[in-house]
Amino acid sequence: MSWIDLGLIVVNRFLGPMIMARTAQMMLVDLPGREQRFYSGFIPRLSHGDSAILKAQHYLQTQEGKDTRVSVLAEHAGLEERTFLRRFQKATGLTATSYAQRLRVAKSQELLQFGKQPVESIAWQVGYSDPGAFRKVFHRIVGLTPGEYRQRFSA
C-alpha cells in the first residue's frame, strides 16, 4: 500500500494538505504515517525449539490467556518456577504475563470486530474483572481504545 502513501505525499507537495486529506477521504484510506500495529495481530513465536515452553504456550492458548499463574504454567512445562520464567522469556521474547495479555487482547479484537457486546462484557469474557484495566492494556498493545478499534474495524 506504499504507492497510496506516495501518491498522497505527492498531492500534499503540489496541492497542499487540505487537498491531500480530501483525496484520502475520497479513497477511504488513512493519511500517510498511519501505524501498522492497528492492523496486525499477535502471532506467538512457536519455533523456538523449547518443548517445555511449547507445552505452556499451548496451555495458555487453550485457556485464551486467562490462567496465568506461574505455578500452573511451570507445572504444565514440567519446570521449576524460576527456571520457567527465565526460559519462557528467552523462548518467546515476552514475559508470561505479557504473552497472556496479548492473547487476551487478540481475542478481544475479534469480539470487538465481529460482535456487538459492550466493552465491559468483552473485558469480562477475556478474563479482566476491571474494564478500566482492560482498556489500559488494550490501548497499550493496540494503540487504540476498544471503542476506537470497534469503530474503525467492525465488520
C-alpha positions as CSV (number, residue, x, y, z in Angstrom):
1,M,0.0,0.0,0.0
2,S,3.0,2.3,-0.1
3,W,2.0,3.5,-3.5
4,I,-1.1,5.1,-2.0
5,D,1.1,6.9,0.6
6,L,3.4,8.1,-2.1
7,G,0.5,9.4,-4.2
8,L,-0.9,11.3,-1.2
9,I,2.5,12.8,-0.4
10,V,2.8,14.0,-4.0
11,V,-0.7,15.5,-3.8
12,N,0.3,17.2,-0.5
13,R,3.5,18.6,-2.0
14,F,1.8,20.1,-5.1
15,L,-1.7,20.8,-3.9
16,G,-1.4,21.1,-0.1
17,P,-2.6,19.3,3.0
18,M,-6.3,20.1,2.6
19,I,-6.5,18.5,-0.9
20,M,-4.4,15.6,0.4
21,A,-6.9,15.0,3.2
22,R,-9.9,15.2,0.9
23,T,-8.2,12.8,-1.5
24,A,-7.5,10.3,1.2
25,Q,-11.1,10.6,2.5
26,M,-12.4,10.1,-1.1
27,M,-10.2,7.0,-1.4
28,L,-11.3,5.7,2.0
29,V,-7.7,5.5,3.3
30,D,-5.8,6.9,6.3
31,L,-3.4,9.7,5.8
32,P,0.3,8.8,5.4
33,G,2.0,8.0,8.7
34,R,-0.6,5.6,9.9
35,E,0.5,2.9,12.4
36,Q,0.6,-0.6,11.1
37,R,0.1,-2.0,14.6
38,F,-3.6,-1.3,14.3
39,Y,-3.8,-3.9,11.5
40,S,-1.5,-6.6,12.9
41,G,-2.5,-9.4,15.3
42,F,-0.5,-11.3,17.8
43,I,1.5,-14.1,16.3
44,P,3.2,-16.1,19.1
45,R,6.7,-17.4,18.5
46,L,6.4,-21.2,18.4
47,S,9.6,-22.2,16.5
48,H,12.0,-21.7,19.4
49,G,12.6,-25.4,20.0
50,D,11.9,-25.4,23.7
51,S,9.4,-28.2,24.1
52,A,8.7,-27.5,27.8
53,I,7.8,-23.9,27.0
54,L,5.7,-25.0,24.0
55,K,3.6,-27.0,26.4
56,A,2.9,-23.9,28.5
57,Q,2.2,-21.9,25.4
58,H,-0.4,-24.4,24.2
59,Y,-2.0,-24.4,27.6
60,L,-2.2,-20.6,27.5
61,Q,-3.7,-20.8,24.0
62,T,-6.4,-23.3,25.2
63,Q,-7.1,-21.1,28.2
64,E,-7.1,-17.9,26.0
65,G,-4.6,-16.4,28.4
66,K,-6.9,-16.4,31.4
67,D,-4.9,-18.7,33.7
68,T,-1.6,-17.0,34.1
69,R,-0.5,-18.3,37.5
70,V,3.2,-19.1,37.2
71,S,2.8,-22.2,39.4
72,V,0.3,-23.7,36.9
73,L,2.3,-22.7,33.8
74,A,5.5,-24.1,35.3
75,E,3.7,-27.3,36.2
76,H,2.5,-27.7,32.6
77,A,6.0,-27.1,31.4
78,G,7.5,-29.5,34.0
79,L,9.9,-26.9,35.3
80,E,10.6,-25.0,38.5
81,E,9.0,-21.5,38.6
82,R,12.2,-19.5,38.3
83,T,13.5,-21.7,35.5
84,F,10.2,-21.5,33.7
85,L,10.1,-17.7,33.9
86,R,13.7,-17.4,32.5
87,R,13.1,-19.9,29.7
88,F,9.7,-18.6,28.8
89,Q,11.1,-15.1,28.2
90,K,14.1,-16.4,26.4
91,A,11.9,-18.6,24.1
92,T,9.1,-16.1,23.4
93,G,10.6,-12.7,23.9
94,L,7.9,-11.9,26.4
95,T,7.1,-12.4,30.0
96,A,4.3,-14.9,30.7
97,T,2.0,-12.1,31.8
98,S,2.7,-10.0,28.7
99,Y,2.2,-13.1,26.5
100,A,-1.2,-13.8,28.2
101,Q,-2.2,-10.2,27.8
102,R,-1.5,-10.3,24.1
103,L,-3.6,-13.5,23.8
104,R,-6.5,-11.8,25.6
105,V,-6.3,-8.6,23.5
106,A,-6.2,-10.7,20.3
107,K,-9.4,-12.4,21.4
108,S,-11.0,-9.1,22.4
109,Q,-10.1,-7.6,19.0
110,E,-12.0,-10.5,17.3
111,L,-15.0,-9.9,19.6
112,L,-14.9,-6.1,19.0
113,Q,-14.7,-6.5,15.3
114,F,-17.4,-9.2,14.8
115,G,-19.7,-8.7,17.8
116,K,-22.0,-6.2,19.3
117,Q,-21.3,-6.8,23.0
118,P,-20.4,-3.9,25.2
119,V,-16.7,-3.4,26.0
120,E,-17.3,-4.2,29.7
121,S,-18.8,-7.6,28.7
122,I,-15.9,-8.3,26.4
123,A,-13.4,-7.3,29.2
124,W,-15.0,-9.9,31.5
125,Q,-15.2,-12.5,28.8
126,V,-11.5,-12.3,28.0
127,G,-10.6,-12.5,31.7
128,Y,-10.4,-9.0,33.1
129,S,-12.6,-8.2,36.1
130,D,-11.8,-4.4,35.8
131,P,-12.9,-2.9,32.4
132,G,-10.6,0.1,33.2
133,A,-7.6,-2.2,33.4
134,F,-8.7,-3.9,30.2
135,R,-8.9,-0.6,28.4
136,K,-5.4,0.4,29.5
137,V,-3.8,-2.9,28.4
138,F,-5.7,-2.8,25.1
139,H,-4.6,0.8,24.4
140,R,-1.0,0.0,25.3
141,I,-0.9,-3.1,23.0
142,V,-3.1,-1.9,20.1
143,G,-2.7,1.8,20.2
144,L,-6.4,2.5,20.1
145,T,-9.1,2.3,22.8
146,P,-11.5,-0.6,22.4
147,G,-14.2,1.8,21.3
148,E,-11.9,3.4,18.6
149,Y,-10.9,-0.1,17.5
150,R,-14.6,-1.2,17.1
151,Q,-15.5,2.0,15.3
152,R,-12.6,1.6,12.9
153,F,-12.7,-2.2,12.2
154,S,-16.2,-3.5,12.9
155,A,-17.4,-5.8,10.2
